[in-house]
Amino acid sequence: MRVELDTYHVKLDARDAKAGANYMNSQLIKMEAILGGFSEGIALDDRGYVSEGSGENIFLVNGGKLITPPLGASILPGITRDSVIQIAREMGIEVIETSIQRSALYLADEVFFTGTAAEITPIRSVDRITVGSGKRGEMTARLQEEFFKVIKAERPAPSGAEWLTFINASGEKNSNGLSDR
């Protein structure tokens, strides 16, 4: 996925996210990105730090650490974001929630989006600058693999949490708590 940083539209504070006009920011970010020949845009917060995509949370990998903006960076607290953080910690990956300067995206080893629709989507370039090798990175691949195992009920969620609700005729689960599908 090719993305661009959108410096014209600042994301409003996430506490106001239910107000209809706040969705306009996301629409403008997406429209501007498409007009510029990109698949998606990345918003900056009111302080000029990386916030999120138009409908996704963002992560970067640098030096083996997983870095994402904190909840105070005008982001929505995504369920998939939280899931990736939990899976990463379970895998022994250090997760850092901190303000991210725009230049950090250009220098990152890997960058990816998370979201209900995006799931875990690698980003190959930002502002036409190739991220890492320009392909899905090793950590992104490992996180995708574990994430998909959980959502396909091939393994339990971190800490044995109930992430899935099974609906079937028998309602039965096998001995490890997973569906017999």
TACOR-V151922 format. One record per backbone hydrogen bond with DSSP energy under -1.0 kcal/mol. NH is the residue of the N-H (numbers start at 1). CO is the residue of the C=O. If there is no record, write none. Layout:
NH;CO
NH;CO
This chain:
3;125
4;40
6;42
11;44
16;13
17;14
19;16
22;19
23;20
24;21
27;23
28;24
29;25
30;26
31;27
32;28
33;29
34;30
35;31
36;32
37;34
38;33
39;2
40;2
42;4
43;52
45;49
48;45
50;100
51;43
53;56
57;114
59;112
60;67
61;110
62;65
65;62
66;94
67;60
68;96
73;70
78;76
82;78
83;79
84;80
85;81
86;82
87;83
88;84
89;85
90;86
91;87
92;89
93;88
96;66
98;68
104;101
105;102
107;103
109;61
110;61
112;59
113;121
114;57
115;119
119;115
121;113
123;111
124;1
125;1
126;129
127;3
129;126
131;124
132;108
134;131
141;137
142;138
143;139
144;140
145;141
146;142
147;143
148;144
149;145
150;146
151;147
152;148
153;150
154;149
155;149
160;157
161;158
163;161
174;178
177;174
